[in-house]
Amino acid sequence: MYPSDFRDTSAEVWVTLLAALCSSRQAEITDTLVELLVALVHKINTRAERRVEKQLTAELKKVRGKEGILF
């Protein structure tokens, strides 16, 4: 329908179309929020993994005679 045709429709049709639009927009917003949450969790996980690797590397550098222990 064209926007100008909405004036000629009954209130029931207008409310039904509005409800369909709101439902569709709610689904889009929910999907977008879930995608943002997944991206945030992935970013937090990546930062945590880097931090752990950095700590392990720093601890490995502190050990004296590590070449002898490793070989």
N, C-alpha and C positions, 0 to 999 in steps of 0.2 A: 504494500500500500504506500501511496505517497503521503507525506505528512499532512497535506491539506485535506486528504480523505478522512482523517481521524475525526474531524469536526462533525461529519455526517453519521458516524457510527453511534451505536447505543452505548450507554454507560457500561453494560455488561461486557461488551466486546472490548471496550477501552480498558477496563480493569483486567480482563483476561490477558490482553496483550502486554499490559504493564507488568503483571505477575510473571509472565514468561520472560520478559526482559530482565526483571530483577533476579529471577532464578538463574538465568544464563550468566549475568554479571557476577552473582555470588559464586558460581562455580569457577569462573575465570579468576576471581580474586583469591579464592581458596587455593587453586592450583598454583598461582603465582607465589602466594605465601609459603606453600609447601616447598616450592623450588628454592626460594630464598633460604628457608630453614635448612634444607639439604646442603646448599652451598656453604652456609655458615658452619655447619657441623663438619663438612669436609675441610674447610679452612682451619678450623680449630684442631682437627685431627692432624693435619699436615704440620702445623706449627708445633704441636706436641711431639710428633715424631722427630722433627728437626732438633728440638730442644734435648730430647733423650739421646739422639745420636751425638750431639755436641758434648753432652756431659760424658758419655762413654769415651769419646775421643780424647777429651781432656783428662780423664782418669787414666787412659792408656799411656798418655804422654808423661804422666807423673811417675809411672813405675820404672824403677831403675833396673837395668839388666833385662829389659823386656825382650831384646833380641835373643838372648840365651834361653829365656823361658819359652818363647815362641818356637824356637828351633830345637 
